């Protein structure tokens, strides 16, 4: 009897199909990627601000620094990312209205866009530098563009990678953190193909809003906003209310503060 049972177990093990090694490798790779993404996110140390008083900023490791393209000034002391931009990025919001950029960035952003062949949202957008010999470089050369360091320098712009510049005025300002490309194309200027550690796991298929043409009415609104002390996000929300949700309405305090 025992011998028959052993024979049955032997036969069952022999005919049981094995999981292909490629499937196991893929499953392990996906698991490792998710773990790495979680570890990176945990290490970013986002701290939710209950208010924007100076003592609160100091206690939570923030400071008031150089403005980002959307007019924010609160930055992380260590990596200098913009607090409100990170909230925007975590809301998975990517868009550009050239009229609704802080005046410090607007002209430089237009010059960067002139180097890009804009295409469809799902396509790579070729970067065309003016120098005929640009292709001899493995990656595009750095360009002149404002950064978090600008307020500490004796010139208006810093030397910034073109992908970092594009990400800054379409997604948000991530300070000293790196920006990479999902498409692996070093000469692609499509913001939807770019990511930082803040949105590494989120894939966006289209822009929430996009307007690359100067509009006198919008520029007039931008000029008036200074007198009324209006946030740039309010102007964006007024123009694109059906397509965009304010990142301020996204409650991420529980996610990052462990509450």
C-alpha positions as CSV (number, residue, x, y, z in Angstrom):
1,X,0.0,0.0,0.0
2,X,2.8,2.4,1.0
3,X,4.7,1.5,-2.1
4,X,1.7,2.3,-4.3
5,X,1.3,5.7,-2.6
6,X,4.9,6.5,-3.2
7,X,4.6,5.5,-6.8
8,X,1.6,7.9,-7.2
9,X,3.5,10.8,-5.7
10,X,6.5,10.1,-7.9
11,X,4.3,10.0,-11.0
12,X,2.5,13.2,-10.0
13,X,5.8,15.1,-9.5
14,X,7.2,13.8,-12.7
15,X,4.3,14.9,-14.9
16,X,3.6,18.2,-13.1
17,X,4.5,21.0,-15.5
18,X,7.3,23.3,-14.4
19,X,7.0,27.0,-14.4
20,X,9.2,28.3,-17.3
21,X,12.3,30.1,-16.1
22,X,11.5,33.1,-18.2
23,X,8.2,33.6,-16.4
24,X,9.9,33.2,-13.0
25,X,12.5,35.7,-14.0
26,X,9.9,38.2,-15.2
27,X,7.9,37.8,-12.0
28,X,11.0,38.4,-9.9
29,X,12.0,41.4,-11.9
30,X,8.5,43.0,-11.5
31,X,8.6,42.3,-7.8
32,X,12.0,43.8,-7.5
33,X,11.0,46.9,-9.4
34,X,8.0,47.5,-7.2
35,X,10.1,47.1,-4.1
36,X,12.8,49.5,-5.5
37,X,10.1,52.0,-6.4
38,X,8.6,51.8,-2.9
39,X,12.1,52.1,-1.3
40,X,12.8,55.2,-3.4
41,X,9.5,56.7,-2.5
42,X,10.0,56.0,1.2
43,X,13.4,57.6,1.1
44,X,12.2,60.8,-0.5
45,X,10.9,62.0,2.9
46,X,8.0,64.1,1.8
47,X,6.6,66.1,4.8
48,X,3.1,67.4,4.6
49,X,2.8,71.1,5.7
50,X,-0.2,71.9,7.9
51,X,0.5,75.6,7.3
52,X,3.2,77.8,5.7
53,X,4.4,79.7,8.7
54,X,8.2,80.2,9.0
55,X,8.4,78.2,12.2
56,X,6.5,75.3,10.5
57,X,8.9,75.3,7.5
58,X,11.9,75.3,9.8
59,X,10.6,72.5,11.9
60,X,9.8,70.3,8.9
61,X,13.0,71.0,6.9
62,X,11.8,73.5,4.3
63,X,12.9,77.0,3.4
64,X,11.7,79.8,1.1
65,X,13.9,79.9,-1.9
66,X,14.0,80.8,-5.6
67,X,10.6,80.7,-7.4
68,X,9.7,77.7,-9.5
69,X,8.0,78.2,-12.9
70,X,4.6,78.2,-11.2
71,X,5.5,80.8,-8.7
72,X,6.1,78.6,-5.6
73,X,9.0,79.3,-3.2
74,X,8.9,76.6,-0.5
75,X,11.7,74.1,-1.0
76,X,13.2,71.1,0.7
77,X,16.4,71.9,2.5
78,X,18.3,68.8,1.3
79,X,17.3,68.3,-2.3
80,X,15.7,71.7,-3.0
81,X,12.6,70.3,-4.7
82,X,9.6,72.6,-4.7
83,X,6.9,71.5,-2.2
84,X,3.9,72.5,-4.3
85,X,5.4,71.1,-7.5
86,X,5.9,67.7,-5.9
87,X,2.2,67.8,-4.8
88,X,1.4,68.6,-8.5
89,X,3.6,65.7,-9.7
90,X,2.1,63.3,-7.2
91,X,-1.3,64.3,-8.5
92,X,0.0,63.0,-11.9
93,X,-0.5,66.5,-13.5
94,X,1.6,67.3,-16.6
95,X,0.8,70.3,-18.7
96,X,2.1,73.6,-20.2
97,X,0.5,76.9,-21.0
98,X,3.4,79.1,-22.1
99,X,1.4,82.1,-21.0
100,X,1.1,80.9,-17.4
101,X,4.7,80.5,-16.5
102,X,6.5,82.8,-14.0
103,X,8.1,85.7,-15.9
104,X,11.6,84.5,-14.9
105,X,11.1,81.3,-16.8
106,X,8.9,82.3,-19.7
107,X,11.4,83.4,-22.3
108,X,13.8,80.6,-21.5
109,X,11.0,78.0,-21.8
110,X,10.1,79.4,-25.2
111,X,13.7,79.1,-26.3
112,X,13.8,75.5,-25.1
113,X,10.6,74.7,-27.0
114,X,12.2,76.1,-30.2
115,X,14.7,73.3,-30.0
116,X,12.0,70.6,-30.0
117,X,10.0,69.1,-32.8
118,X,6.6,68.8,-31.1
119,X,4.6,65.8,-32.1
120,X,1.8,63.6,-30.7
121,X,1.6,62.8,-27.0
122,X,2.6,59.1,-27.6
123,X,5.6,60.0,-29.9
124,X,9.2,60.9,-29.1
125,X,9.8,64.6,-29.8
126,X,13.2,65.1,-31.4
127,X,15.5,67.6,-29.9
128,X,17.2,69.7,-32.6
129,X,20.1,71.8,-31.3
130,X,21.4,74.7,-33.3
131,X,25.0,73.4,-33.4
132,X,25.4,71.2,-36.5
133,X,27.9,68.9,-34.6
134,X,25.5,68.3,-31.7
135,X,25.1,64.6,-32.6
136,X,28.7,63.9,-31.7
137,X,27.6,64.1,-28.0
138,X,26.0,61.1,-26.4
139,X,23.4,63.3,-24.7
140,X,22.3,66.9,-25.4
141,X,24.5,69.5,-24.0
142,X,23.5,71.6,-21.0
143,X,21.6,74.7,-21.7
144,X,21.0,78.0,-19.9
145,X,17.9,77.8,-17.7
146,X,16.9,79.1,-14.2
147,X,17.3,76.6,-11.3
148,X,17.0,76.6,-7.6
149,X,20.6,77.8,-7.5
150,X,19.8,81.0,-9.5
151,X,19.0,83.0,-6.3
152,X,22.5,82.3,-5.0
153,X,24.4,83.1,-8.3
154,X,25.5,86.3,-9.9
155,X,23.7,85.4,-13.2
156,X,20.1,84.9,-14.2
157,X,20.4,81.3,-15.4
158,X,22.2,78.1,-14.5
159,X,23.6,75.3,-16.7
160,X,20.8,72.7,-16.8
161,X,20.2,69.5,-18.8
162,X,17.5,70.1,-21.4
163,X,15.4,67.2,-20.1
164,X,15.5,68.7,-16.6
165,X,14.4,72.1,-18.0
166,X,11.5,70.6,-19.9
167,X,10.4,68.5,-16.9
168,X,10.6,71.6,-14.7
169,X,8.2,73.7,-16.7
170,X,5.7,70.9,-17.6
171,X,5.7,68.6,-14.5
172,X,7.4,70.7,-11.8
173,X,10.6,71.7,-10.1
174,X,12.4,68.7,-8.5
175,X,15.5,70.7,-7.4
176,X,18.7,68.7,-7.4
177,X,17.0,65.4,-8.2
178,X,17.5,63.6,-11.5
179,X,15.1,63.4,-14.5
180,X,15.2,60.3,-16.8
181,X,13.3,59.1,-19.8
182,X,10.9,56.2,-20.0
183,X,11.5,55.8,-23.8
184,X,15.3,55.5,-23.2
185,X,15.7,58.0,-26.1
186,X,18.3,60.5,-25.0
187,X,17.2,62.9,-27.8
188,X,13.5,62.9,-26.9
189,X,11.9,66.1,-25.6
190,X,8.4,64.8,-24.9
191,X,7.6,65.6,-21.2
192,X,5.2,62.6,-21.0
193,X,8.3,60.4,-21.6
194,X,10.1,61.9,-18.6
195,X,10.0,60.9,-15.0
196,X,11.7,61.6,-11.7
197,X,11.6,59.6,-8.5
198,X,8.3,61.3,-7.6
199,X,6.4,59.9,-10.6
200,X,8.5,56.8,-11.6
201,X,5.5,54.4,-11.3
202,X,2.9,56.6,-13.0
203,X,2.5,56.7,-16.7
204,X,0.5,59.5,-18.3
205,X,-0.8,59.2,-21.9
206,X,-1.8,62.8,-22.5
207,X,-1.4,66.3,-21.2
208,X,-3.9,67.8,-18.9
209,X,-3.5,71.1,-20.8
210,X,-1.2,72.3,-23.5
211,X,-0.9,75.8,-25.1
212,X,2.3,76.7,-26.8
213,X,1.1,80.0,-28.4
214,X,1.3,83.4,-26.8
215,X,-2.1,84.8,-26.0
216,X,-2.4,88.5,-25.2
217,X,-5.4,88.0,-23.0
218,X,-3.7,85.4,-20.9
219,X,-0.5,87.5,-20.7
220,X,-2.7,90.4,-19.4
221,X,-4.1,88.1,-16.7
222,X,-0.6,87.1,-15.7
223,X,0.4,90.8,-15.4
224,X,-2.7,91.5,-13.2
225,X,-2.1,88.5,-11.0
226,X,0.9,90.3,-9.4
227,X,-1.4,93.2,-8.2
228,X,-4.0,90.8,-6.8
229,X,-1.4,88.3,-5.5
230,X,-3.1,85.4,-7.2
231,X,-1.4,82.0,-7.5
232,X,-0.6,80.9,-11.1
233,X,-2.5,77.7,-10.4
234,X,-5.7,79.7,-10.1
235,X,-5.3,81.1,-13.6
236,X,-4.6,77.6,-14.9
237,X,-7.7,76.2,-13.1
238,X,-9.9,79.0,-14.6
239,X,-8.7,78.2,-18.1
240,X,-8.6,74.4,-17.8
241,X,-11.2,73.5,-15.1
242,X,-12.7,70.5,-17.0
243,X,-9.3,68.8,-17.6
244,X,-7.4,69.5,-14.4
245,X,-7.8,69.0,-10.7
246,X,-6.0,71.2,-8.3
247,X,-3.1,69.3,-6.6
248,X,-4.1,71.1,-3.4
249,X,-7.2,68.9,-3.3
250,X,-5.1,65.8,-3.3
251,X,-4.6,64.7,0.4
252,X,-1.2,63.0,0.5
253,X,-0.5,63.7,4.1
254,X,-1.5,60.2,5.2
255,X,0.6,58.6,2.5
256,X,3.8,60.4,3.4
257,X,3.5,61.2,7.1
258,X,2.3,57.8,8.2
259,X,-0.8,59.2,9.8
